[in-house]
């Protein structure tokens, strides 16, 4: 027998006032207490609130209601709680996904969901495309007519780019990724950009992603607009989401790549010693260590970390049952938020102050700021990860005229500090 919506209602979640409201509505609808199958005295005591509407009687009342009537009487939030979809004010994500997957079987319902999404939500969410194995297989077929070396090279560049981007493509991530590659190797950046362009054009067919980055040709086209500390402080003050604000501050104060900061784990950030240890990320991303200002460490301890813990506590029950979700890894992330959410909040703040720039431009800002303060280019390169860790250790043991503590002192004396203006 097919399950009814009534069978999914958790009667224990329905409060007394709502129970009486349902009773009054049903009595008005049926016109006589006799239709309910109970005697007059019992119904009278219920109507005068001298008796509580029991679970068994409430279940009987639901037989006289349609799902739409139940929704109106209970309210959408109470109904979701009664159905077990909403728990402590938070949606059960895994159950919502089950419902959406079931909707795939009903084309009419699927069209309604799609219509609602495009009318109410689509404009608020940045373009995010998840690349799947099938997409790569299709790309391989498209390359089948090319020379063997071309096929091998194209696939190699594509797979490496997808791994670096966690198989999720957004306009901002694509643009910044090409900038990162260009900083390390213009040759690799150009070939990767050409490959991504071809993949997006022939497989994904997404004009937004395709036009979000250019194939690099000359350094001048990649130079960021000059930023000042005042510009950055102004944006930071406008960011309301504490996770986005902390992310933005670390980008500005360390000059690290956005992908490096977003990938930080709790174990890599020592707020007591005010040190961030990154180590080797990949062949094109090599940061060793950097530092935090005292005011920044204090802000992270007193404001950001409580915000982060509350976020984890609130959403852990929702995400722990999601398929293919690594709960343990998520809980160790220094920034457990979706990257596009952080970017959306930051760009929104930029628009409020009337100054838009790429997050990757903060890397150029840090370098220029330190250079103006006559900090050695070698120090800047070490802090920003332009030297492989192995090479840094060789320099430190043989040729480097300063220690890690010397680096810390240089950083604290010269690095930009946004947190002290908050």
C-alpha positions as CSV (number, residue, x, y, z in Angstrom):
1,X,0.0,0.0,0.0
2,X,1.3,3.4,-1.0
3,X,2.4,5.6,1.9
4,X,0.2,8.6,2.6
5,X,1.5,12.0,3.6
6,X,-0.4,11.4,6.9
7,X,1.9,8.4,7.6
8,X,4.9,10.7,7.6
9,X,3.5,13.2,10.1
10,X,5.3,13.1,13.4
11,X,2.3,13.7,15.7
12,X,4.6,14.4,18.7
13,X,5.9,17.5,17.0
14,X,2.4,19.1,16.8
15,X,1.7,21.5,19.7
16,X,-1.6,21.7,21.6
17,X,-2.7,25.0,20.1
18,X,-2.3,23.6,16.6
19,X,-4.2,20.4,17.6
20,X,-7.2,22.5,18.7
21,X,-7.0,24.6,15.5
22,X,-7.2,21.4,13.5
23,X,-10.2,20.2,15.6
24,X,-12.2,23.4,15.1
25,X,-11.5,23.4,11.3
26,X,-12.6,19.8,10.9
27,X,-15.8,20.3,13.0
28,X,-16.7,23.3,10.8
29,X,-15.9,21.3,7.7
30,X,-17.9,18.1,8.5
31,X,-20.7,19.9,10.2
32,X,-21.4,17.3,12.9
33,X,-19.4,15.6,15.7
34,X,-21.1,12.3,14.7
35,X,-18.9,12.1,11.5
36,X,-15.9,11.8,13.8
37,X,-17.2,8.7,15.5
38,X,-17.0,10.0,19.0
39,X,-19.7,11.0,21.5
40,X,-20.9,14.5,22.0
41,X,-19.6,15.0,25.6
42,X,-16.0,14.0,24.6
43,X,-16.1,16.4,21.6
44,X,-17.5,19.2,23.9
45,X,-14.7,18.8,26.4
46,X,-12.1,18.9,23.6
47,X,-13.7,22.1,22.1
48,X,-13.7,23.8,25.5
49,X,-10.0,22.9,25.9
50,X,-10.8,20.8,29.0
51,X,-9.2,17.7,27.4
52,X,-6.0,17.5,25.2
53,X,-6.4,16.4,21.6
54,X,-4.6,13.0,21.9
55,X,-2.4,11.5,19.2
56,X,-4.9,8.9,18.2
57,X,-7.7,11.5,17.9
58,X,-5.5,13.9,16.0
59,X,-4.7,11.0,13.6
60,X,-8.4,10.6,13.1
61,X,-8.8,14.3,12.3
62,X,-6.1,14.1,9.7
63,X,-8.4,11.8,7.7
64,X,-10.7,14.7,7.0
65,X,-7.9,17.0,5.7
66,X,-6.1,17.3,2.5
67,X,-2.3,17.9,2.5
68,X,-2.9,21.5,1.4
69,X,-5.4,22.1,4.3
70,X,-2.9,20.5,6.8
71,X,-0.2,22.9,5.5
72,X,-2.4,26.0,6.0
73,X,-3.4,24.9,9.5
74,X,0.0,23.8,10.7
75,X,2.2,26.3,8.9
76,X,5.0,25.4,6.6
77,X,7.7,25.3,9.3
78,X,5.6,23.3,11.7
79,X,4.6,20.9,8.9
80,X,8.3,20.4,8.0
81,X,9.1,19.6,11.6
82,X,6.1,17.2,11.9
83,X,7.3,15.4,8.7
84,X,10.8,15.2,10.1
85,X,12.4,17.3,7.4
86,X,13.1,20.2,9.7
87,X,15.0,19.6,13.0
88,X,15.8,22.3,15.5
89,X,15.3,24.9,12.8
90,X,17.7,23.2,10.3
91,X,16.7,21.1,7.3
92,X,17.8,17.5,7.1
93,X,19.8,17.8,3.9
94,X,20.0,14.1,3.2
95,X,16.2,13.8,3.4
96,X,15.7,16.8,1.2
97,X,18.0,15.2,-1.4
98,X,16.0,12.0,-1.2
99,X,12.9,14.0,-2.0
100,X,14.5,15.8,-4.9
101,X,15.8,12.5,-6.3
102,X,12.3,11.1,-6.0
103,X,11.0,14.2,-7.9
104,X,13.1,13.1,-10.9
105,X,10.5,10.4,-11.5
106,X,7.7,13.0,-11.7
107,X,8.2,15.3,-14.7
108,X,5.4,17.7,-13.6
109,X,6.9,18.1,-10.2
110,X,10.4,18.4,-11.6
111,X,9.2,21.2,-13.9
112,X,7.6,23.0,-10.9
113,X,10.9,22.7,-8.9
114,X,12.9,24.0,-11.9
115,X,10.5,26.9,-12.4
116,X,10.7,27.9,-8.7
117,X,14.5,27.6,-8.7
118,X,15.0,29.8,-11.7
119,X,12.5,32.4,-10.5
120,X,13.7,32.6,-6.9
121,X,17.2,31.3,-6.5
122,X,19.2,31.0,-9.6
123,X,20.2,34.7,-9.7
124,X,21.6,34.5,-6.2
125,X,24.0,31.6,-6.9
126,X,27.2,32.0,-8.8
127,X,27.8,29.6,-11.7
128,X,29.2,26.4,-10.3
129,X,29.7,23.4,-12.6
130,X,30.7,20.0,-11.2
131,X,32.7,18.0,-13.8
132,X,32.1,14.3,-13.8
133,X,33.9,11.3,-15.2
134,X,31.4,11.1,-18.1
135,X,32.5,14.6,-19.2
136,X,36.1,13.6,-19.4
137,X,35.2,10.5,-21.4
138,X,33.3,12.6,-23.9
139,X,36.3,14.9,-24.2
140,X,38.5,11.8,-25.0
141,X,36.1,10.9,-27.8
142,X,36.3,14.4,-29.2
143,X,40.1,14.3,-29.1
144,X,40.1,10.9,-30.9
145,X,40.9,12.4,-34.3
146,X,43.8,14.5,-33.0
147,X,47.4,13.4,-33.1
148,X,48.5,11.1,-30.2
149,X,50.8,13.6,-28.6
150,X,48.0,16.2,-28.7
151,X,45.5,13.8,-27.1
152,X,47.9,12.9,-24.3
153,X,48.9,16.5,-23.6
154,X,45.3,17.8,-23.6
155,X,44.1,15.1,-21.2
156,X,47.1,15.6,-19.0
157,X,46.5,19.4,-18.7
158,X,42.8,18.9,-18.2
159,X,43.0,16.2,-15.5
160,X,45.7,18.2,-13.6
161,X,43.5,21.3,-13.7
162,X,40.4,19.4,-12.6
163,X,42.3,17.9,-9.6
164,X,43.6,21.4,-8.6
165,X,40.1,22.8,-8.9
166,X,38.4,19.9,-7.0
167,X,36.4,19.1,-10.1
168,X,34.3,22.2,-9.6
169,X,34.4,25.1,-12.1
170,X,33.3,28.6,-11.4
171,X,34.2,31.8,-13.3
172,X,36.3,33.2,-10.4
173,X,38.2,30.0,-9.7
174,X,39.0,29.5,-13.4
175,X,40.4,33.1,-13.8
176,X,42.5,32.8,-10.6
177,X,43.8,29.4,-11.5
178,X,45.2,30.6,-14.8
179,X,46.8,33.6,-12.9
180,X,48.4,31.1,-10.4
181,X,49.7,29.0,-13.2
182,X,51.0,32.0,-15.1
183,X,53.0,33.1,-12.0
184,X,54.8,29.8,-12.0
185,X,55.0,29.0,-15.7
186,X,53.5,31.1,-18.6
187,X,54.0,28.1,-20.8
188,X,51.9,25.8,-18.6
189,X,49.3,28.5,-18.1
190,X,48.8,29.0,-21.8
191,X,48.4,25.3,-22.6
192,X,46.1,24.7,-19.6
193,X,43.9,27.7,-20.6
194,X,43.7,26.4,-24.2
195,X,42.7,23.0,-23.0
196,X,40.1,24.3,-20.6
197,X,38.6,26.5,-23.3
198,X,38.3,23.5,-25.6
199,X,36.8,21.3,-22.9
200,X,34.3,23.9,-21.9
201,X,33.3,24.8,-25.5
202,X,32.9,21.2,-26.7
203,X,31.7,19.3,-23.6
204,X,30.2,21.7,-21.1
205,X,29.0,24.2,-23.6
206,X,28.9,26.9,-20.9
207,X,29.4,30.4,-22.3
208,X,29.8,32.0,-18.8
209,X,32.7,29.7,-17.9
210,X,34.2,30.0,-21.3
211,X,34.3,33.8,-21.2
212,X,35.5,34.0,-17.6
213,X,39.2,33.7,-18.4
214,X,41.6,34.4,-21.3
215,X,44.5,32.5,-22.8
216,X,47.5,34.5,-21.4
217,X,49.8,36.1,-23.9
218,X,51.5,39.1,-22.4
219,X,52.3,39.9,-18.7
220,X,50.6,43.3,-19.1
221,X,47.2,41.7,-19.4
222,X,47.6,40.0,-16.1
223,X,48.7,42.9,-14.0
224,X,46.2,43.7,-11.2
225,X,44.9,47.2,-10.5
226,X,46.8,48.9,-7.7
227,X,45.1,48.5,-4.3
228,X,45.7,50.4,-1.1
229,X,45.3,49.3,2.5
230,X,42.5,51.7,2.9
231,X,40.6,50.0,0.0
232,X,41.0,46.6,1.7
233,X,40.0,47.8,5.1
234,X,36.9,49.5,3.6
235,X,35.8,46.2,2.1
236,X,36.6,44.2,5.2
237,X,34.4,46.5,7.3
238,X,31.4,45.9,4.9
239,X,31.7,42.0,5.0
240,X,28.9,40.7,7.3
241,X,29.7,37.0,7.1
242,X,32.5,36.3,9.7
243,X,33.8,33.4,7.7
244,X,34.1,35.5,4.5
245,X,35.7,38.3,6.6
246,X,38.3,36.0,8.1
247,X,39.0,34.5,4.6
248,X,39.5,38.0,3.1
249,X,41.7,39.2,6.0
250,X,44.0,36.2,5.7
251,X,44.3,36.7,1.9
252,X,45.3,40.4,2.4
253,X,47.6,39.9,5.3
254,X,49.5,36.8,4.0
255,X,49.5,37.3,0.2
256,X,48.8,33.6,-0.2
257,X,46.9,32.1,-3.1
258,X,43.1,31.9,-2.5
259,X,43.2,28.2,-3.1
260,X,45.9,27.8,-0.4
261,X,44.0,29.8,2.2
262,X,40.7,28.0,1.5
263,X,42.4,24.6,1.8
264,X,43.8,25.3,5.2
265,X,43.1,22.8,8.0
266,X,42.9,23.5,11.7
267,X,46.3,21.7,12.1
268,X,48.0,24.2,9.8
269,X,46.9,27.3,11.7
270,X,48.5,27.8,15.1
271,X,46.8,30.8,16.7
272,X,48.9,30.6,19.8
273,X,52.2,30.9,18.0
274,X,50.6,32.9,15.2
275,X,52.0,30.7,12.5
276,X,50.5,29.2,9.4
277,X,52.4,26.2,8.0
278,X,51.4,25.1,4.5
279,X,54.3,23.1,3.0
280,X,54.2,21.9,-0.5
281,X,50.8,21.8,-2.1
282,X,51.6,20.8,-5.7
283,X,54.2,21.3,-8.4
284,X,52.8,24.8,-9.0
285,X,51.8,25.8,-5.5
286,X,54.7,25.9,-3.0
287,X,54.2,27.9,0.2
288,X,56.2,27.0,3.2
289,X,55.1,29.2,6.2
290,X,53.8,32.6,7.1
291,X,52.6,34.4,10.1
292,X,49.7,36.3,11.7
293,X,49.6,39.6,13.4
294,X,48.5,39.5,17.1
295,X,45.3,41.5,16.4
296,X,44.5,39.0,13.7
297,X,45.1,36.0,15.9
298,X,43.0,37.6,18.6
299,X,40.2,38.2,16.1
300,X,40.3,34.7,14.8
301,X,40.2,33.3,18.4
302,X,37.5,35.6,19.8
303,X,35.2,36.1,16.8
304,X,35.8,33.8,13.9
305,X,36.4,30.5,15.8
306,X,33.2,30.7,17.9
307,X,31.3,31.5,14.6
308,X,32.9,28.5,12.9
309,X,32.1,26.2,15.8
310,X,28.5,27.3,15.9
311,X,28.3,26.7,12.1
312,X,29.7,23.2,12.5
313,X,27.4,22.4,15.4
314,X,24.3,23.7,13.4
315,X,25.0,21.9,10.1
316,X,26.7,18.7,11.2
317,X,23.4,16.8,11.7
318,X,22.3,17.9,8.2
319,X,25.4,16.9,6.2
320,X,26.6,13.8,8.1
321,X,24.3,11.5,6.1
322,X,25.0,13.0,2.7
323,X,26.3,10.5,0.1
324,X,30.0,10.7,-0.5
325,X,30.5,13.4,2.1
326,X,33.7,13.2,4.2
327,X,32.4,14.5,7.6
328,X,35.8,14.2,9.3
329,X,37.7,16.1,6.6
330,X,35.0,18.8,6.6
331,X,35.2,19.3,10.4
332,X,39.0,19.8,10.1
333,X,38.8,22.5,7.5
334,X,39.7,26.0,8.8
335,X,37.0,27.3,6.4
336,X,34.2,24.7,6.3
337,X,32.0,26.9,4.2
338,X,31.3,26.6,0.5
339,X,33.9,28.7,-1.4
340,X,31.3,30.4,-3.6
341,X,29.5,31.6,-0.5
342,X,32.6,33.3,0.8
343,X,33.2,34.9,-2.6
344,X,29.6,36.0,-2.9
345,X,29.8,37.8,0.5
346,X,33.1,39.4,-0.3
347,X,32.1,40.6,-3.7
348,X,28.8,41.9,-2.2
349,X,30.9,44.0,0.2
350,X,33.1,45.3,-2.7
351,X,30.0,46.4,-4.6
352,X,28.8,48.3,-1.5
353,X,32.0,50.4,-1.4
354,X,32.2,50.7,-5.2
355,X,35.5,48.9,-5.8
356,X,35.6,45.4,-7.5
357,X,38.8,43.5,-7.8
358,X,39.8,39.8,-8.0
359,X,40.7,38.0,-4.8
360,X,44.0,37.0,-6.5
361,X,44.8,40.7,-6.7
362,X,45.4,40.7,-2.9
363,X,48.5,38.6,-3.7
364,X,49.9,41.4,-5.8
365,X,48.9,43.9,-3.2
366,X,50.8,42.1,-0.5
367,X,53.9,41.9,-2.6
368,X,53.8,45.6,-3.6
369,X,53.1,46.7,0.0
370,X,56.1,44.8,1.4
371,X,58.3,46.0,-1.5
372,X,57.4,49.6,-0.8
373,X,58.5,49.0,2.8
374,X,61.9,47.9,1.4
375,X,61.5,44.2,2.4
376,X,63.9,41.9,0.6
377,X,62.3,40.2,-2.4
378,X,63.7,37.0,-1.1
379,X,61.7,37.3,2.1
380,X,58.5,38.2,0.1
381,X,59.0,35.2,-2.1
382,X,59.4,32.9,0.9
383,X,56.3,34.3,2.6
384,X,54.2,34.1,-0.6
385,X,55.5,30.6,-1.5
386,X,57.6,31.3,-4.5
387,X,60.3,29.1,-3.1
388,X,59.9,25.3,-2.7
389,X,60.2,24.2,0.9
390,X,63.3,22.1,0.1
391,X,65.0,25.1,-1.5
392,X,64.1,27.2,1.5
393,X,65.6,24.8,3.9
394,X,68.8,24.7,1.9
395,X,69.0,28.5,1.9
396,X,68.2,28.5,5.7
397,X,71.0,26.1,6.5
398,X,73.7,27.5,4.2
399,X,73.1,30.9,2.8
400,X,70.1,32.6,4.4
401,X,71.1,35.5,6.7
402,X,68.0,35.1,8.9
403,X,66.1,32.5,10.9
404,X,62.4,31.8,11.1
405,X,62.2,34.2,14.0
406,X,63.8,36.8,11.9
407,X,61.2,36.2,9.2
408,X,58.5,36.6,11.9
409,X,59.9,39.9,13.0
410,X,60.1,41.2,9.4
411,X,56.5,40.1,8.8
412,X,55.2,41.7,12.0
413,X,57.0,44.9,11.4
414,X,56.1,45.3,7.7
415,X,53.1,43.1,6.6
416,X,49.8,44.8,6.0
417,X,47.4,44.5,9.0
418,X,43.7,44.8,8.4
419,X,42.4,43.4,11.6
420,X,43.5,46.3,13.8
421,X,41.0,48.5,12.0
422,X,38.0,46.3,12.7
